Amino acid sequence: DSDRIRDALKDRILKHPRFRAVFRKEGNCVFWDSIPKDMVDMSYHFEVMDGKGTFDEEHVKSITSTLNSEEEWDATKPLWKVTLINNMKNGRSVLLCKLDHAIGDGVTMTSVLLSLA
């Protein structure tokens, strides 16, 4: 269920400092600061959508496109979001992860995400 997934994300992903990192600007310089786990607002980072038993692959593509075209990141929060789409047409669920490249390259992020399984 979605509560178990949210709790697992919070427990596992927040072990990695890059998923707790926020920007701090001093003059012309930008720094990363790692915030405590309990300061990460999971309601911002984890969203649950109901596929209403009708969502199919085309709906997921549309949602993904919308998520990727959203406004710029809120730099006061870590640069990642996860969307869980439950109750798909095929009875399954989909987990979409949006990660800014600033927190890690593709190889690093793949290994981090695989560690969640």
C-alpha positions as CSV (number, residue, x, y, z in Angstrom):
1,D,0.0,0.0,0.0
2,S,1.0,3.6,-0.4
3,D,1.9,4.2,3.3
4,R,4.4,1.3,3.2
5,I,6.0,2.6,0.0
6,R,6.2,6.1,1.5
7,D,7.7,4.8,4.7
8,A,10.2,2.6,2.8
9,L,11.3,5.6,0.7
10,K,11.7,7.7,3.8
11,D,13.7,4.9,5.5
12,R,15.9,3.9,2.6
13,I,16.3,6.8,0.2
14,L,16.9,9.4,3.0
15,K,19.9,7.3,4.1
16,H,21.7,8.9,1.1
17,P,22.7,12.5,1.9
18,R,22.1,13.6,-1.7
19,F,18.4,13.0,-1.2
20,R,18.4,15.3,1.8
21,A,20.5,18.0,0.1
22,V,19.2,21.6,-0.4
23,F,20.9,24.6,-2.0
24,R,22.5,27.4,0.0
25,K,23.7,30.5,-1.9
26,E,26.4,32.7,-0.6
27,G,27.2,35.6,-2.9
28,N,27.9,34.0,-6.3
29,C,28.6,30.5,-4.9
30,V,26.1,27.7,-4.4
31,F,26.6,25.0,-1.8
32,W,24.8,21.8,-0.9
33,D,23.7,21.4,2.7
34,S,22.3,18.0,3.9
35,I,19.2,18.5,6.1
36,P,18.1,16.0,8.8
37,K,15.7,13.2,7.7
38,D,12.9,14.6,9.8
39,M,13.1,17.9,7.9
40,V,12.3,16.3,4.6
41,D,8.7,17.0,3.7
42,M,7.5,13.6,2.4
43,S,4.1,15.2,1.4
44,Y,6.0,17.3,-1.1
45,H,8.2,14.4,-2.4
46,F,5.7,11.6,-2.5
47,E,2.4,11.8,-4.3
48,V,-0.3,9.1,-4.8
49,M,-2.6,9.1,-7.8
50,D,-5.7,6.9,-8.4
51,G,-5.7,5.4,-11.9
52,K,-9.5,4.8,-11.4
53,G,-9.2,1.4,-13.1
54,T,-8.9,3.2,-16.4
55,F,-5.4,4.5,-16.7
56,D,-3.2,2.8,-19.2
57,E,0.3,3.3,-20.7
58,E,-0.9,6.4,-22.6
59,H,-2.1,8.0,-19.3
60,V,1.3,7.2,-17.7
61,K,3.1,8.9,-20.6
62,S,0.9,11.9,-20.3
63,I,1.5,12.2,-16.5
64,T,5.2,11.7,-17.0
65,S,5.3,14.5,-19.6
66,T,3.4,16.8,-17.3
67,L,5.7,16.0,-14.4
68,N,8.8,16.7,-16.5
69,S,7.4,20.0,-17.8
70,E,6.5,21.4,-14.3
71,E,8.1,24.6,-13.1
72,E,11.7,24.6,-11.9
73,W,12.5,22.8,-8.7
74,D,12.0,24.4,-5.3
75,A,15.6,24.8,-4.3
76,T,14.7,24.9,-0.6
77,K,13.8,21.2,-0.9
78,P,15.8,18.2,-2.0
79,L,15.5,17.8,-5.8
80,W,13.5,14.6,-6.2
81,K,9.8,13.5,-6.3
82,V,8.1,10.2,-6.5
83,T,4.6,9.6,-7.9
84,L,2.7,6.3,-7.2
85,I,-0.2,5.6,-9.6
86,N,-2.4,2.9,-8.1
87,N,-5.4,1.1,-9.6
88,M,-4.2,1.0,-13.2
89,K,-6.4,-0.6,-15.9
90,N,-4.3,-3.7,-15.8
91,G,-4.7,-3.9,-12.0
92,R,-1.1,-2.9,-11.4
93,S,0.6,0.2,-10.0
94,V,3.3,2.4,-11.4
95,L,6.0,4.2,-9.5
96,L,7.5,7.3,-11.3
97,C,10.7,8.9,-10.0
98,K,11.7,12.4,-11.0
99,L,15.3,13.2,-10.0
100,D,17.4,16.2,-10.9
101,H,20.7,15.4,-12.5
102,A,22.4,17.8,-9.9
103,I,22.0,15.1,-7.2
104,G,23.7,12.4,-9.2
105,D,24.5,10.9,-12.6
106,G,22.5,8.1,-14.2
107,V,24.8,5.3,-13.0
108,T,24.7,6.6,-9.4
109,M,21.0,7.1,-9.3
110,T,20.3,3.6,-10.9
111,S,22.3,2.0,-8.1
112,V,20.5,4.0,-5.4
113,L,17.1,3.2,-6.9
114,L,18.0,-0.5,-7.2
115,S,19.0,-0.5,-3.5
116,L,15.3,0.3,-2.7
117,A,14.1,-3.1,-3.9
